[in-house]
């Protein structure tokens, strides 16, 4: 009886810890809607990231 109680208690504790440590997930539809609302220009974020990467790479090369 003690073995099965340990197995059940361990699985419950593992499930609770897994739920608490997992980041909250959003549905894909919500994510795309938020992107459309937030982005005023569709390629501005990508261009900003590329500018930062190219400046860092050029600094490293120098």
Backbone atoms as SQL, in Angstrom:
CREATE TABLE atoms (id INTEGER PRIMARY KEY, chain TEXT, resi INTEGER, resn TEXT, atom TEXT, x REAL, y REAL, z REAL);
INSERT INTO atoms VALUES
  (1, 'A', 1, 'UNK', 'N', 0.821, -1.196, 0.000),
  (2, 'A', 1, 'UNK', 'CA', 0.000, 0.000, 0.000),
  (3, 'A', 1, 'UNK', 'C', 0.862, 1.256, 0.000),
  (4, 'A', 2, 'UNK', 'N', 1.961, 1.247, 0.734),
  (5, 'A', 2, 'UNK', 'CA', 2.829, 2.416, 0.803),
  (6, 'A', 2, 'UNK', 'C', 3.484, 2.727, -0.532),
  (7, 'A', 3, 'UNK', 'N', 3.822, 1.687, -1.298),
  (8, 'A', 3, 'UNK', 'CA', 4.450, 1.886, -2.601),
  (9, 'A', 3, 'UNK', 'C', 3.509, 2.634, -3.539),
  (10, 'A', 4, 'UNK', 'N', 2.247, 2.201, -3.602),
  (11, 'A', 4, 'UNK', 'CA', 1.295, 2.831, -4.509),
  (12, 'A', 4, 'UNK', 'C', 0.965, 4.255, -4.085),
  (13, 'A', 5, 'UNK', 'N', 0.935, 4.484, -2.761),
  (14, 'A', 5, 'UNK', 'CA', 0.729, 5.857, -2.295),
  (15, 'A', 5, 'UNK', 'C', 1.880, 6.746, -2.740),
  (16, 'A', 6, 'UNK', 'N', 3.089, 6.222, -2.670),
  (17, 'A', 6, 'UNK', 'CA', 4.261, 6.979, -3.118),
  (18, 'A', 6, 'UNK', 'C', 4.217, 7.269, -4.608),
  (19, 'A', 7, 'UNK', 'N', 3.793, 6.281, -5.384),
  (20, 'A', 7, 'UNK', 'CA', 3.694, 6.466, -6.830),
  (21, 'A', 7, 'UNK', 'C', 2.654, 7.536, -7.160),
  (22, 'A', 8, 'UNK', 'N', 1.502, 7.457, -6.516),
  (23, 'A', 8, 'UNK', 'CA', 0.443, 8.438, -6.777),
  (24, 'A', 8, 'UNK', 'C', 0.865, 9.823, -6.307),
  (25, 'A', 9, 'UNK', 'N', 1.457, 9.903, -5.110),
  (26, 'A', 9, 'UNK', 'CA', 1.890, 11.204, -4.591),
  (27, 'A', 9, 'UNK', 'C', 2.974, 11.806, -5.481),
  (28, 'A', 10, 'UNK', 'N', 3.893, 10.992, -5.951),
  (29, 'A', 10, 'UNK', 'CA', 4.952, 11.484, -6.830),
  (30, 'A', 10, 'UNK', 'C', 4.414, 11.973, -8.155),
  (31, 'A', 11, 'UNK', 'N', 3.441, 11.261, -8.703),
  (32, 'A', 11, 'UNK', 'CA', 2.879, 11.700, -9.986),
  (33, 'A', 11, 'UNK', 'C', 2.077, 12.985, -9.823),
  (34, 'A', 12, 'UNK', 'N', 1.360, 13.118, -8.706),
  (35, 'A', 12, 'UNK', 'CA', 0.606, 14.351, -8.474),
  (36, 'A', 12, 'UNK', 'C', 1.568, 15.514, -8.281),
  (37, 'A', 13, 'UNK', 'N', 2.607, 15.317, -7.480),
  (38, 'A', 13, 'UNK', 'CA', 3.592, 16.383, -7.270),
  (39, 'A', 13, 'UNK', 'C', 4.284, 16.753, -8.577),
  (40, 'A', 14, 'UNK', 'N', 4.628, 15.773, -9.388),
  (41, 'A', 14, 'UNK', 'CA', 5.260, 16.048, -10.677),
  (42, 'A', 14, 'UNK', 'C', 4.352, 16.835, -11.606),
  (43, 'A', 15, 'UNK', 'N', 3.070, 16.502, -11.607),
  (44, 'A', 15, 'UNK', 'CA', 2.126, 17.235, -12.453),
  (45, 'A', 15, 'UNK', 'C', 1.977, 18.678, -11.984),
  (46, 'A', 16, 'UNK', 'N', 1.897, 18.880, -10.669),
  (47, 'A', 16, 'UNK', 'CA', 1.750, 20.238, -10.142),
  (48, 'A', 16, 'UNK', 'C', 2.986, 21.068, -10.449),
  (49, 'A', 17, 'UNK', 'N', 4.161, 20.497, -10.247),
  (50, 'A', 17, 'UNK', 'CA', 5.403, 21.226, -10.535),
  (51, 'A', 17, 'UNK', 'C', 5.504, 21.524, -12.027),
  (52, 'A', 18, 'UNK', 'N', 5.122, 20.577, -12.864),
  (53, 'A', 18, 'UNK', 'CA', 5.146, 20.803, -14.309),
  (54, 'A', 18, 'UNK', 'C', 4.216, 21.918, -14.737),
  (55, 'A', 19, 'UNK', 'N', 3.047, 21.987, -14.120),
  (56, 'A', 19, 'UNK', 'CA', 2.098, 23.057, -14.460),
  (57, 'A', 19, 'UNK', 'C', 2.630, 24.402, -13.998),
  (58, 'A', 20, 'UNK', 'N', 3.216, 24.442, -12.801),
  (59, 'A', 20, 'UNK', 'CA', 3.712, 25.708, -12.264),
  (60, 'A', 20, 'UNK', 'C', 4.938, 26.220, -13.006),
  (61, 'A', 21, 'UNK', 'N', 5.779, 25.323, -13.509),
  (62, 'A', 21, 'UNK', 'CA', 7.015, 25.754, -14.157),
  (63, 'A', 21, 'UNK', 'C', 6.834, 26.041, -15.636),
  (64, 'A', 22, 'UNK', 'N', 5.757, 25.561, -16.234),
  (65, 'A', 22, 'UNK', 'CA', 5.528, 25.791, -17.665),
  (66, 'A', 22, 'UNK', 'C', 5.061, 27.226, -17.877),
  (67, 'A', 23, 'UNK', 'N', 5.585, 27.897, -18.910),
  (68, 'A', 23, 'UNK', 'CA', 5.120, 29.257, -19.190),
  (69, 'A', 23, 'UNK', 'C', 3.685, 29.231, -19.708),
  (70, 'A', 24, 'UNK', 'N', 2.925, 30.269, -19.466),
  (71, 'A', 24, 'UNK', 'CA', 1.547, 30.288, -19.975),
  (72, 'A', 24, 'UNK', 'C', 1.536, 30.313, -21.499),
  (73, 'A', 25, 'UNK', 'N', 0.658, 29.539, -22.085),
  (74, 'A', 25, 'UNK', 'CA', 0.603, 29.443, -23.541),
  (75, 'A', 25, 'UNK', 'C', -0.654, 30.136, -24.052),
  (76, 'A', 26, 'UNK', 'N', -0.519, 30.788, -25.172),
  (77, 'A', 26, 'UNK', 'CA', -1.663, 31.435, -25.814),
  (78, 'A', 26, 'UNK', 'C', -2.057, 30.636, -27.041),
  (79, 'A', 27, 'UNK', 'N', -3.277, 30.811, -27.441),
  (80, 'A', 27, 'UNK', 'CA', -3.734, 30.167, -28.666),
  (81, 'A', 27, 'UNK', 'C', -3.116, 30.893, -29.861),
  (82, 'A', 28, 'UNK', 'N', -2.819, 30.184, -30.952),
  (83, 'A', 28, 'UNK', 'CA', -2.203, 30.834, -32.118),
  (84, 'A', 28, 'UNK', 'C', -3.045, 31.968, -32.703),
  (85, 'A', 29, 'UNK', 'N', -4.368, 31.859, -32.630),
  (86, 'A', 29, 'UNK', 'CA', -5.199, 32.917, -33.195),
  (87, 'A', 29, 'UNK', 'C', -4.996, 34.223, -32.430),
  (88, 'A', 30, 'UNK', 'N', -4.932, 34.132, -31.103),
  (89, 'A', 30, 'UNK', 'CA', -4.732, 35.328, -30.292),
  (90, 'A', 30, 'UNK', 'C', -3.380, 35.950, -30.595),
  (91, 'A', 31, 'UNK', 'N', -2.370, 35.123, -30.735),
  (92, 'A', 31, 'UNK', 'CA', -1.023, 35.629, -30.989),
  (93, 'A', 31, 'UNK', 'C', -0.973, 36.420, -32.293),
  (94, 'A', 32, 'UNK', 'N', -1.606, 35.912, -33.342),
  (95, 'A', 32, 'UNK', 'CA', -1.574, 36.616, -34.627),
  (96, 'A', 32, 'UNK', 'C', -2.385, 37.906, -34.568),
  (97, 'A', 33, 'UNK', 'N', -3.467, 37.905, -33.815),
  (98, 'A', 33, 'UNK', 'CA', -4.277, 39.124, -33.691),
  (99, 'A', 33, 'UNK', 'C', -3.479, 40.201, -32.973),
  (100, 'A', 34, 'UNK', 'N', -2.773, 39.825, -31.896),
  (101, 'A', 34, 'UNK', 'CA', -1.983, 40.809, -31.159),
  (102, 'A', 34, 'UNK', 'C', -0.858, 41.362, -32.027),
  (103, 'A', 35, 'UNK', 'N', -0.267, 40.541, -32.860),
  (104, 'A', 35, 'UNK', 'CA', 0.809, 41.022, -33.738),
  (105, 'A', 35, 'UNK', 'C', 0.274, 42.044, -34.731),
  (106, 'A', 36, 'UNK', 'N', -0.897, 41.784, -35.271),
  (107, 'A', 36, 'UNK', 'CA', -1.476, 42.704, -36.247),
  (108, 'A', 36, 'UNK', 'C', -1.801, 44.033, -35.578),
  (109, 'A', 37, 'UNK', 'N', -2.337, 43.986, -34.368),
  (110, 'A', 37, 'UNK', 'CA', -2.722, 45.211, -33.670),
  (111, 'A', 37, 'UNK', 'C', -1.488, 46.011, -33.279),
  (112, 'A', 38, 'UNK', 'N', -0.445, 45.324, -32.780),
  (113, 'A', 38, 'UNK', 'CA', 0.734, 46.024, -32.273),
  (114, 'A', 38, 'UNK', 'C', 1.621, 46.583, -33.369),
  (115, 'A', 39, 'UNK', 'N', 1.731, 45.885, -34.475),
  (116, 'A', 39, 'UNK', 'CA', 2.699, 46.299, -35.488),
  (117, 'A', 39, 'UNK', 'C', 2.096, 47.361, -36.396),
  (118, 'A', 40, 'UNK', 'N', 2.700, 48.534, -36.375),
  (119, 'A', 40, 'UNK', 'CA', 2.218, 49.579, -37.267),
  (120, 'A', 40, 'UNK', 'C', 2.769, 49.352, -38.668),
  (121, 'A', 41, 'UNK', 'N', 4.059, 48.977, -38.736),
  (122, 'A', 41, 'UNK', 'CA', 4.659, 48.628, -40.018),
  (123, 'A', 41, 'UNK', 'C', 5.093, 47.174, -39.956),
  (124, 'A', 42, 'UNK', 'N', 4.730, 46.364, -40.937),
  (125, 'A', 42, 'UNK', 'CA', 4.943, 44.925, -40.823),
  (126, 'A', 42, 'UNK', 'C', 6.400, 44.485, -40.736),
  (127, 'A', 43, 'UNK', 'N', 7.351, 45.191, -41.359),
  (128, 'A', 43, 'UNK', 'CA', 8.725, 44.711, -41.349),
  (129, 'A', 43, 'UNK', 'C', 9.650, 45.481, -40.437),
  (130, 'A', 44, 'UNK', 'N', 9.113, 46.369, -39.611),
  (131, 'A', 44, 'UNK', 'CA', 9.976, 47.254, -38.822),
  (132, 'A', 44, 'UNK', 'C', 10.740, 46.494, -37.747),
  (133, 'A', 45, 'UNK', 'N', 10.096, 45.511, -37.122),
  (134, 'A', 45, 'UNK', 'CA', 10.776, 44.755, -36.065),
  (135, 'A', 45, 'UNK', 'C', 11.932, 43.952, -36.646),
  (136, 'A', 46, 'UNK', 'N', 11.706, 43.317, -37.766),
  (137, 'A', 46, 'UNK', 'CA', 12.750, 42.531, -38.412),
  (138, 'A', 46, 'UNK', 'C', 13.911, 43.416, -38.835),
  (139, 'A', 47, 'UNK', 'N', 13.608, 44.565, -39.394),
  (140, 'A', 47, 'UNK', 'CA', 14.676, 45.479, -39.814),
  (141, 'A', 47, 'UNK', 'C', 15.480, 45.969, -38.623),
  (142, 'A', 48, 'UNK', 'N', 14.818, 46.241, -37.505),
  (143, 'A', 48, 'UNK', 'CA', 15.515, 46.704, -36.310),
  (144, 'A', 48, 'UNK', 'C', 16.458, 45.621, -35.782),
  (145, 'A', 49, 'UNK', 'N', 16.003, 44.377, -35.775),
  (146, 'A', 49, 'UNK', 'CA', 16.842, 43.268, -35.314),
  (147, 'A', 49, 'UNK', 'C', 18.033, 43.099, -36.243),
  (148, 'A', 50, 'UNK', 'N', 17.799, 43.155, -37.556),
  (149, 'A', 50, 'UNK', 'CA', 18.895, 43.002, -38.512),
  (150, 'A', 50, 'UNK', 'C', 19.908, 44.131, -38.387),
  (151, 'A', 51, 'UNK', 'N', 19.437, 45.354, -38.159),
  (152, 'A', 51, 'UNK', 'CA', 20.369, 46.471, -37.968),
  (153, 'A', 51, 'UNK', 'C', 21.249, 46.244, -36.752),
  (154, 'A', 52, 'UNK', 'N', 20.659, 45.769, -35.666),
  (155, 'A', 52, 'UNK', 'CA', 21.438, 45.499, -34.457),
  (156, 'A', 52, 'UNK', 'C', 22.458, 44.404, -34.674),
  (157, 'A', 53, 'UNK', 'N', 22.061, 43.347, -35.368),
  (158, 'A', 53, 'UNK', 'CA', 22.979, 42.234, -35.625),
  (159, 'A', 53, 'UNK', 'C', 24.127, 42.683, -36.516),
  (160, 'A', 54, 'UNK', 'N', 23.824, 43.426, -37.575),
  (161, 'A', 54, 'UNK', 'CA', 24.895, 43.850, -38.478),
  (162, 'A', 54, 'UNK', 'C', 25.856, 44.810, -37.787),
  (163, 'A', 55, 'UNK', 'N', 25.343, 45.674, -36.917),
  (164, 'A', 55, 'UNK', 'CA', 26.256, 46.586, -36.216),
  (165, 'A', 55, 'UNK', 'C', 27.145, 45.821, -35.252),
  (166, 'A', 56, 'UNK', 'N', 26.603, 44.815, -34.572),
  (167, 'A', 56, 'UNK', 'CA', 27.424, 44.016, -33.653),
  (168, 'A', 56, 'UNK', 'C', 28.475, 43.217, -34.399),
  (169, 'A', 57, 'UNK', 'N', 28.087, 42.649, -35.533),
  (170, 'A', 57, 'UNK', 'CA', 29.044, 41.870, -36.322),
  (171, 'A', 57, 'UNK', 'C', 30.154, 42.774, -36.846),
  (172, 'A', 58, 'UNK', 'N', 29.808, 43.958, -37.312),
  (173, 'A', 58, 'UNK', 'CA', 30.842, 44.861, -37.815),
  (174, 'A', 58, 'UNK', 'C', 31.755, 45.327, -36.682),
  (175, 'A', 59, 'UNK', 'N', 31.215, 45.498, -35.473),
  (176, 'A', 59, 'UNK', 'CA', 32.056, 45.851, -34.330),
  (177, 'A', 59, 'UNK', 'C', 33.008, 44.715, -33.974),
  (178, 'A', 60, 'UNK', 'N', 32.538, 43.485, -34.077),
  (179, 'A', 60, 'UNK', 'CA', 33.390, 42.331, -33.767),
  (180, 'A', 60, 'UNK', 'C', 34.505, 42.206, -34.794),
  (181, 'A', 61, 'UNK', 'N', 34.204, 42.452, -36.065),
  (182, 'A', 61, 'UNK', 'CA', 35.204, 42.322, -37.131),
  (183, 'A', 61, 'UNK', 'C', 36.299, 43.369, -36.971),
  (184, 'A', 62, 'UNK', 'N', 35.951, 44.572, -36.546),
  (185, 'A', 62, 'UNK', 'CA', 36.944, 45.632, -36.384),
  (186, 'A', 62, 'UNK', 'C', 37.851, 45.289, -35.290);
